[in-house]
Amino acid sequence: MTSENSPIPTPTLQLAQLLQAAFDAYVDPVFMKDTNHRWIACNQAFCKMRGQPRELLIGRSEADFGDNERAASTWRSDNDVLTTGQPSAAEETIQHNDGTQRISWTRKFPIRNEQGAVVALVGTMIDVTELHRRQNEITQLQREISEQSAIVEMQRQILDEVTVPVIQLWNGILLLPLIGVIESHRAMRIMENLLGSISHASAQVVIIDITGVPVVDTSVARYLVRAVQSTRLLGCESILVGISPEIAQTLVGLGVDFSNIQTRATLQSGLEFALRRLNYSLQRTG
């Protein structure tokens, strides 16, 4: 209900003022162009970016300010919208009035008359310079992480080879000293090195020393059992040494069956047993 004392505004003037106020309230640059690429409306953010008051911008284009290179670029995108009637969106580098270059995400939309013909366009510009900077930082960080991961992987492979050497103690006798935590990937490399060394040296006995293994759980126990079974398939007997009282109790608690595996407390006793086995084998074959 309208008050009798309320002033009656001029509708056209009020609408124009409201539209301009809405434009100016928008923090990102907004502009309107006619089919000749001349600005017919803009907001304060656009004026600030251009470094010109609205009165000098309206009715002019980029070319009127000597910005021919930018005019050629923006007019091409203007024409895409004006001729096809389809909106467009693209990134562009903008030279601001303060001399800085910023990256803008510019979107342009066609404006049609009552007959549906495109008579103008409206554009919005969002500064994405900071977003680009962060994306570049993330890309650089991902590249560095990838490079570091590659270095770590190479170091891990080298460490596996260094920390899991298969040593020939005697003709026909090999030593596999296990050091550190044994996980699935490392266990696979250990098995490959062990079986390859047995085949290459035609070994008859291999001593597996677990003195340097800090934790022997179910997984490690399974690896050891598989190692022994695999060496048997190559005609090589395995001797497990370095089992401390604590590890022995752990293995019993885990229910791992080591009854068919030769075990000795120390490397010395394991080597003595290996030599006896080797001499016995030589005597039988001799």
C-alpha positions as CSV (number, residue, x, y, z in Angstrom):
1,M,0.0,0.0,0.0
2,T,1.5,3.4,-1.0
3,S,1.5,6.3,1.4
4,E,-0.3,9.5,0.1
5,N,2.7,11.6,1.1
6,S,5.3,9.3,-0.7
7,P,7.0,11.0,-3.7
8,I,6.3,9.4,-7.0
9,P,9.7,8.7,-8.7
10,T,10.3,8.9,-12.4
11,P,10.3,5.1,-13.3
12,T,13.0,5.4,-16.1
13,L,15.4,7.5,-13.9
14,Q,14.9,5.3,-10.9
15,L,15.6,2.1,-12.9
16,A,18.8,3.6,-14.4
17,Q,20.0,4.7,-11.0
18,L,19.2,1.3,-9.5
19,L,21.1,-0.5,-12.3
20,Q,24.1,1.7,-11.9
21,A,24.0,1.3,-8.1
22,A,23.9,-2.4,-8.6
23,F,26.8,-2.3,-11.0
24,D,28.9,-0.2,-8.6
25,A,28.1,-2.5,-5.7
26,Y,29.7,-5.4,-7.5
27,V,33.4,-5.6,-6.4
28,D,34.6,-7.1,-9.7
29,P,34.8,-5.1,-12.9
30,V,31.6,-5.2,-15.0
31,F,31.1,-3.5,-18.4
32,M,28.6,-3.4,-21.3
33,K,29.5,-2.9,-24.9
34,D,27.6,-2.1,-28.1
35,T,28.1,-3.9,-31.4
36,N,30.9,-1.4,-32.2
37,H,32.9,-2.4,-29.1
38,R,32.2,0.9,-27.4
39,W,31.5,0.9,-23.6
40,I,27.9,1.9,-22.9
41,A,28.0,1.1,-19.2
42,C,30.5,0.1,-16.5
43,N,30.9,0.0,-12.7
44,Q,33.4,1.7,-10.4
45,A,35.6,-1.4,-10.2
46,F,36.0,-1.3,-14.0
47,C,36.8,2.4,-13.9
48,K,39.4,1.8,-11.3
49,M,41.0,-1.0,-13.3
50,R,41.2,1.3,-16.4
51,G,42.3,4.3,-14.4
52,Q,39.7,6.5,-16.1
53,P,36.4,8.1,-14.9
54,R,33.2,6.7,-16.2
55,E,32.5,9.9,-18.2
56,L,35.7,9.3,-20.3
57,L,35.0,5.6,-20.9
58,I,31.4,5.7,-22.0
59,G,31.2,5.9,-25.8
60,R,34.8,4.9,-26.3
61,S,36.7,1.6,-26.8
62,E,40.2,0.3,-26.1
63,A,41.4,1.6,-29.4
64,D,40.6,5.2,-28.3
65,F,43.2,4.9,-25.5
66,G,46.0,3.6,-27.8
67,D,45.6,0.1,-26.6
68,N,45.5,-1.4,-30.1
69,E,47.0,-4.8,-29.2
70,R,44.4,-5.4,-26.4
71,A,41.7,-4.0,-28.6
72,A,42.4,-6.6,-31.3
73,S,42.3,-9.4,-28.8
74,T,39.2,-8.3,-26.9
75,W,37.3,-7.4,-30.1
76,R,37.8,-10.9,-31.4
77,S,36.2,-12.4,-28.3
78,D,33.5,-9.7,-28.5
79,N,32.7,-10.7,-32.0
80,D,32.4,-14.3,-31.1
81,V,29.6,-13.4,-28.7
82,L,28.0,-10.7,-30.9
83,T,27.9,-12.9,-34.0
84,T,27.0,-16.3,-32.5
85,G,24.8,-15.1,-29.6
86,Q,26.6,-17.5,-27.3
87,P,28.3,-16.6,-24.1
88,S,32.1,-17.0,-23.8
89,A,34.7,-17.4,-21.0
90,A,38.4,-17.1,-21.1
91,E,41.5,-16.1,-19.1
92,E,43.3,-13.0,-20.2
93,T,46.2,-10.9,-18.9
94,I,45.1,-7.4,-18.0
95,Q,47.4,-4.4,-17.7
96,H,46.0,-2.4,-14.8
97,N,46.3,1.4,-14.4
98,D,49.0,0.9,-11.7
99,G,51.3,-0.9,-14.2
100,T,50.7,-4.4,-12.8
101,Q,49.6,-7.3,-14.9
102,R,46.8,-9.4,-13.5
103,I,45.1,-12.5,-14.8
104,S,41.4,-12.2,-15.2
105,W,38.6,-14.8,-15.8
106,T,36.4,-12.8,-18.2
107,R,32.9,-13.9,-19.1
108,K,30.8,-12.3,-21.8
109,F,27.1,-12.7,-22.4
110,P,24.9,-11.4,-25.3
111,I,22.1,-8.9,-24.7
112,R,19.1,-9.2,-27.1
113,N,16.3,-6.8,-28.0
114,E,12.7,-7.7,-28.1
115,Q,13.1,-9.3,-31.5
116,G,15.9,-11.6,-30.2
117,A,18.7,-9.9,-32.1
118,V,22.0,-9.4,-30.2
119,V,22.5,-5.6,-29.7
120,A,25.1,-5.6,-27.0
121,L,27.1,-7.7,-24.6
122,V,27.8,-7.6,-20.9
123,G,31.1,-8.7,-19.4
124,T,32.3,-9.6,-15.9
125,M,35.9,-9.9,-14.9
126,I,37.2,-11.9,-11.9
127,D,40.8,-11.5,-10.8
128,V,42.3,-15.0,-10.6
129,T,46.0,-13.9,-10.2
130,E,46.2,-15.2,-6.7
131,L,44.5,-18.5,-7.6
132,H,47.1,-18.9,-10.4
133,R,49.9,-18.2,-8.0
134,R,48.6,-20.9,-5.6
135,Q,48.1,-23.4,-8.4
136,N,51.6,-22.8,-9.6
137,E,52.9,-23.3,-6.0
138,I,50.9,-26.5,-5.8
139,T,52.2,-27.7,-9.1
140,Q,55.7,-26.9,-8.0
141,L,55.2,-28.7,-4.7
142,Q,53.8,-31.7,-6.5
143,R,56.8,-31.8,-8.8
144,E,59.2,-31.5,-5.8
145,I,57.3,-34.3,-4.0
146,S,57.4,-36.5,-7.1
147,E,61.2,-35.9,-7.5
148,Q,61.7,-36.5,-3.7
149,S,59.6,-39.7,-4.0
150,A,61.7,-40.9,-6.9
151,I,64.9,-40.2,-4.9
152,V,63.5,-42.0,-1.9
153,E,62.5,-45.0,-4.0
154,M,66.0,-45.1,-5.6
155,Q,67.6,-44.8,-2.1
156,R,65.3,-47.5,-0.8
157,Q,66.2,-49.9,-3.6
158,I,69.9,-49.2,-3.0
159,L,69.4,-49.7,0.7
160,D,67.6,-53.0,0.0
161,E,70.5,-54.2,-2.0
162,V,73.1,-53.0,0.5
163,T,71.3,-54.2,3.7
164,V,70.4,-57.6,2.2
165,P,73.6,-58.9,0.8
166,V,74.0,-62.6,0.2
167,I,77.6,-63.4,1.3
168,Q,79.5,-66.5,0.3
169,L,81.2,-67.8,3.5
170,W,82.5,-71.0,2.0
171,N,82.3,-73.0,-1.2
172,G,78.7,-74.1,-1.1
173,I,77.7,-72.0,2.0
174,L,75.9,-68.7,1.8
175,L,75.0,-66.2,4.5
176,L,71.9,-64.0,4.4
177,P,72.1,-61.4,7.3
178,L,68.7,-59.8,7.7
179,I,68.8,-56.3,9.2
180,G,65.9,-53.9,10.0
181,V,62.2,-54.1,9.5
182,I,61.0,-56.7,7.0
183,E,57.8,-55.6,5.1
184,S,56.2,-57.2,2.1
185,H,58.1,-55.4,-0.7
186,R,61.5,-55.8,1.0
187,A,60.7,-59.5,1.7
188,M,60.1,-60.0,-2.0
189,R,63.5,-58.5,-2.9
190,I,65.2,-60.6,-0.2
191,M,63.7,-63.7,-1.7
192,E,64.8,-62.7,-5.2
193,N,68.4,-62.0,-4.1
194,L,68.6,-65.2,-2.1
195,L,67.3,-67.5,-4.7
196,G,69.4,-65.9,-7.4
197,S,72.5,-66.2,-5.3
198,I,71.8,-69.9,-4.5
199,S,71.4,-70.7,-8.2
200,H,74.5,-68.7,-9.2
201,A,76.8,-70.2,-6.5
202,S,75.2,-73.7,-6.6
203,A,75.0,-73.4,-2.8
204,Q,74.1,-76.4,-0.7
205,V,73.6,-74.6,2.6
206,V,72.4,-71.1,3.4
207,I,72.5,-69.5,6.8
208,I,69.7,-67.0,7.5
209,D,70.8,-64.7,10.3
210,I,67.9,-62.7,11.9
211,T,69.9,-61.2,14.7
212,G,69.4,-57.7,13.2
213,V,65.6,-58.0,12.9
214,P,64.0,-56.0,15.7
215,V,60.5,-57.5,15.4
216,V,59.5,-60.9,14.4
217,D,55.7,-61.1,14.0
218,T,53.4,-63.4,12.0
219,S,54.3,-61.9,8.7
220,V,58.0,-62.1,9.2
221,A,57.6,-65.7,10.4
222,R,55.7,-66.5,7.2
223,Y,58.5,-64.9,5.1
224,L,61.1,-67.1,6.8
225,V,59.1,-70.2,6.3
226,R,58.6,-69.4,2.6
227,A,62.3,-68.6,2.2
228,V,63.3,-72.0,3.7
229,Q,60.7,-73.8,1.5
230,S,61.9,-72.0,-1.6
231,T,65.6,-72.9,-1.0
232,R,64.7,-76.5,-0.6
233,L,63.2,-76.5,-4.1
234,L,66.7,-75.5,-5.3
235,G,68.3,-78.3,-3.4
236,C,69.7,-76.0,-0.7
237,E,69.3,-76.5,3.0
238,S,68.5,-73.5,5.3
239,I,69.7,-72.8,8.8
240,L,68.0,-70.1,10.8
241,V,70.3,-68.4,13.4
242,G,70.1,-65.5,15.7
243,I,66.9,-66.5,17.5
244,S,66.9,-64.8,20.9
245,P,64.9,-66.2,23.8
246,E,62.4,-63.4,23.3
247,I,61.9,-64.2,19.6
248,A,61.6,-67.9,20.5
249,Q,58.8,-67.1,22.9
250,T,57.1,-64.9,20.3
251,L,57.3,-67.6,17.6
252,V,55.8,-70.2,20.0
253,G,53.1,-67.7,20.9
254,L,52.3,-67.2,17.3
255,G,52.0,-70.9,16.7
256,V,54.5,-70.9,13.9
257,D,55.8,-74.4,13.1
258,F,59.6,-74.4,12.9
259,S,59.9,-78.1,13.6
260,N,61.2,-78.9,10.1
261,I,63.6,-76.0,10.0
262,Q,67.2,-76.2,11.3
263,T,67.8,-73.5,13.9
264,R,70.8,-72.4,15.9
265,A,71.3,-69.7,18.5
266,T,74.4,-68.0,17.0
267,L,76.0,-67.5,13.7
268,Q,79.1,-69.5,14.8
269,S,77.1,-72.6,15.8
270,G,75.1,-72.2,12.5
271,L,78.4,-72.1,10.5
272,E,79.7,-75.2,12.3
273,F,76.5,-77.1,11.6
274,A,76.7,-76.0,7.9
275,L,80.3,-77.2,7.6
276,R,79.4,-80.5,9.0
277,R,76.5,-80.9,6.6
278,L,78.7,-79.9,3.7
279,N,81.4,-82.4,4.7
280,Y,78.8,-85.1,5.1
281,S,77.4,-84.3,1.7
282,L,80.9,-84.4,0.1
283,Q,81.7,-87.7,1.8
284,R,78.5,-89.2,0.5
285,T,79.1,-88.0,-3.0
286,G,82.8,-88.9,-2.8
